[in-house]
Amino acid sequence: MVPVTQLVIDAFGWRAGWAWLGIVIWPVLVLPAGIFVRRRPEDLGLLPDGDDPSPPVTTNGEAAPTASQASTEVSWTRKQALRTRTFWLLLMAQEIISVTQTAVVFHIAAYYNDIGVPTAVAALAVSA
């Protein structure tokens, strides 16, 4: 979308370009996503985590316990998760990535323009 956005801004100016993009986004992206995106495996006739609808049978003819029956899923409350070291390490790793990537992407187009790279090419570089 970055190159398309840059082309629209170049053609109409930034105010009209953003307004135009805001109007076009709804029928082109948001409505199809609402129609076609499925959020749960059950929406597609599938079971979660690869569960088999018919349980396997043991040699004596009894149904063997499935993976979901054999182990129960651990459900954490927010307070419990906030007290774990793993949560904070994952959060810090994600934030370091976000800050670094945002800093580079935020300034790279302006830098490219400063060294003489055309705006359309700078937009392609940002999207890449």
C-alpha positions as CSV (number, residue, x, y, z in Angstrom):
1,M,0.0,0.0,0.0
2,V,2.9,2.4,0.5
3,P,3.6,2.9,-3.2
4,V,-0.1,3.2,-4.0
5,T,-0.4,5.8,-1.2
6,Q,2.6,7.7,-2.5
7,L,1.1,7.8,-6.0
8,V,-2.2,9.1,-4.7
9,I,-0.5,11.7,-2.6
10,D,1.6,12.8,-5.6
11,A,-1.5,13.0,-7.8
12,F,-3.9,14.7,-5.4
13,G,-1.9,16.2,-2.5
14,W,-1.7,14.7,0.9
15,R,-5.0,15.9,2.3
16,A,-7.1,14.8,-0.7
17,G,-5.0,11.7,-1.1
18,W,-5.6,10.5,2.4
19,A,-9.4,11.3,2.1
20,W,-9.5,9.4,-1.2
21,L,-7.7,6.4,0.3
22,G,-10.0,6.4,3.4
23,I,-13.0,6.2,1.1
24,V,-11.6,3.5,-1.2
25,I,-10.3,1.3,1.6
26,W,-13.8,0.3,2.7
27,P,-15.1,-1.3,-0.5
28,V,-11.7,-2.6,-1.6
29,L,-10.3,-4.1,1.6
30,V,-12.6,-3.9,4.6
31,L,-15.8,-5.3,3.1
32,P,-14.1,-8.3,1.4
33,A,-12.2,-9.1,4.6
34,G,-15.5,-9.1,6.5
35,I,-17.0,-11.5,4.0
36,F,-14.1,-13.9,3.3
37,V,-11.9,-13.9,6.5
38,R,-12.7,-16.8,8.8
39,R,-11.5,-16.6,12.4
40,R,-12.1,-20.1,13.7
41,P,-11.4,-23.6,12.3
42,E,-15.1,-24.5,12.9
43,D,-16.1,-21.8,10.3
44,L,-14.4,-24.0,7.6
45,G,-15.7,-27.3,9.0
46,L,-12.3,-28.1,10.8
47,L,-11.6,-28.9,14.4
48,P,-9.1,-26.9,16.4
49,D,-5.5,-28.2,16.8
50,G,-5.9,-30.9,14.3
51,D,-8.4,-32.9,16.4
52,D,-9.9,-35.9,14.6
53,P,-13.7,-36.0,14.7
54,S,-13.7,-39.8,15.2
55,P,-11.5,-40.9,18.1
56,P,-8.9,-43.6,17.4
57,V,-9.9,-47.1,18.5
58,T,-7.5,-49.3,20.6
59,T,-6.9,-53.0,20.0
60,N,-9.6,-54.0,22.5
61,G,-12.2,-51.9,20.6
62,E,-12.4,-49.0,23.1
63,A,-12.0,-45.4,22.1
64,A,-8.5,-44.2,22.9
65,P,-8.2,-40.8,24.6
66,T,-7.5,-38.0,22.2
67,A,-4.7,-35.4,22.7
68,S,-7.2,-32.9,23.9
69,Q,-8.6,-35.4,26.4
70,A,-5.2,-36.5,27.6
71,S,-3.9,-33.1,28.5
72,T,-5.9,-30.1,29.6
73,E,-5.0,-26.6,28.3
74,V,-3.6,-24.3,30.9
75,S,-5.5,-21.0,31.0
76,W,-3.7,-18.0,32.5
77,T,-5.3,-14.9,34.0
78,R,-3.9,-11.6,33.2
79,K,-2.5,-11.2,36.7
80,Q,-0.8,-14.6,36.5
81,A,0.8,-13.9,33.1
82,L,2.1,-10.5,34.3
83,R,4.0,-12.3,37.1
84,T,6.0,-14.5,34.8
85,R,9.5,-13.9,33.6
86,T,8.7,-15.3,30.1
87,F,5.9,-12.8,29.5
88,W,8.3,-9.9,30.2
89,L,11.1,-11.3,28.1
90,L,8.7,-11.8,25.2
91,L,7.3,-8.3,25.6
92,M,10.8,-6.7,25.7
93,A,11.9,-8.6,22.6
94,Q,8.8,-7.5,20.7
95,E,9.2,-3.9,21.8
96,I,12.9,-3.8,20.8
97,I,11.9,-5.1,17.4
98,S,9.1,-2.6,17.0
99,V,11.1,0.5,18.1
100,T,14.0,-0.4,15.9
101,Q,11.9,-1.2,12.8
102,T,9.7,1.9,13.3
103,A,12.7,4.2,13.6
104,V,14.2,2.9,10.4
105,V,11.0,2.9,8.4
106,F,9.9,6.3,9.7
107,H,13.0,8.0,8.5
108,I,14.1,6.1,5.5
109,A,11.8,7.8,2.9
110,A,13.0,11.3,4.0
111,Y,16.6,10.1,3.9
112,Y,16.2,8.7,0.4
113,N,14.6,12.0,-0.7
114,D,17.5,14.0,0.8
115,I,20.0,12.0,-1.2
116,G,18.0,12.5,-4.5
117,V,16.0,9.2,-4.8
118,P,12.6,9.9,-6.4
119,T,9.6,9.7,-4.1
120,A,8.1,6.7,-5.9
121,V,11.3,4.7,-5.5
122,A,11.6,5.7,-1.8
123,A,8.0,4.5,-1.3
124,L,8.9,1.1,-2.9
125,A,11.9,0.9,-0.6
126,V,9.8,1.6,2.5
127,S,7.3,-1.1,1.5
128,A,10.0,-3.6,0.8
